[in-house]
Amino acid sequence: MRTYHPRSWSEQARRKANGLFGYVIDMTYRNKELSFYDNMGEYHENVTPEQYVAHVLSHSYRAEIIRYRAAKRFGRMWRRYQKHLAK
């Protein structure tokens, strides 16, 4: 039996950040609110994209380094997007 080797941590982080960024942008273009349930079962509605991504990444099953790299990448993408909107 072969030993399973996952993709590189950087590639996993890129995929996670790109997916989150696409979801957040899609929801903002549709004028839908971002919401989530926290670990106590409380419903949080109409949260900022930063709060939503922080919640998703903090409750992800991925390794800490993947979540950290995904957060960094999402932050860079989000700042670039905000700067683009300001023009």
Summary of the structure (lengths in Angstrom):
residues: 87
radius of gyration: 14.8
end to end distance: 55.5
largest distance: 55.5
contacts: 205
relative contact order: 0.18
helix: 62%
strand: 10%
